[in-house]
Amino acid sequence: MPVGSYVVDTRTGRFGVVMGHEGPYVQLRPYGGGREWDAAPDAVREAAPAERPTVTAPPPATPASAPRADGDSGGHRSPGSASPVPRTDPRA
């Protein structure tokens, strides 16, 4: 199996991506990352298209200047602007 192939380790039932070949073993890593494991080449088969992971697009990035859902801009406050936490003057 070529590096990058989506495969199934038939002895464990785990799905993975071929990361390389080391000695008599195929090195596999789970979809999306994780700890590699070794599998015997005769126990590895190509994953069917229905078994392969589906890639979903990440949500669009939100510009840093956009207001947050909680109403806070998340940015720095200018000097003299009202603070969200009332301050008490210890001298009063």
N, C-alpha and C positions, 0 to 999 in steps of 0.2 A: 504494500500500500504506500502510495506517495505521501510525503509530508503535507499536512493540511487536509487530508481526506477525513470525512466524517465516517466513523466506524462504530461497530457494536462489538464489545468483548462478549462473546457467546458463553463464556464460562461464568461470568458474573452478571450479565445482562446490562452492564453499564454502557452508556454512550460516551464517545469521546472523539477527540481530534488527534490524528497522528502527529506527534511532535518530532519523532526521529526513530532511529533503529540503533540498538545497543546490543552487541553480541547477538544471541539468538532471539532477542525480544523486540517487540514493537513498543515504543514508549507512547502512552496515551495521556491526554489531559481532558478533564471534563469540559463540556461546552461552557463558555463563560469564564473559564479559569478554575484553578484549584490545584490540588496536589496530583502530580503525575503518577501513573502506575505502569508496570510492565505487563505485557500480555504475550502469550505464545502466538506466533504468526498464524498457526492453524486454527486458533480460537478467535480470530478477528475477521469480521466480514464488513463489507461496505454497507453503510446505513442507507435504507430506502429513502427516496425523497420525502415521504410522509414522516419519517423518523428524524429528519434533519431539523435543526432549530430554525424558527422563523425569526427574521430580523425585523424589529419594529423601529420606526424612527423615533429618536428622542424628542421630548417636547421642545418647542422653540425656546431659545434663550431669551430671558427677560433682560432688557437693558438695566444697568445699575441705577439709572435715573427714574425708572418707573416706580410708582407707588406700590408698596407691598399690600398684600391682602388685609393685613391688620391695620392699615391706614398710616403706618409709620413709613416715612420715606426711606429710612435706613441710612440716610446720609448724615453728614456733619451739620450741626446747627451753627448758625452764624452767631458771633458774639452779640449779646444783648437780646437774643430771641428767647421767647418764653420756654421754660423748661417743662417737660411733662410731669415732673415731680415737684410739688410745691416745696419751697424751701422756707424754713423758719429762721429768723434771725435770732441767734442766741442772746443778743444784746437787748432784745425787745422785752 
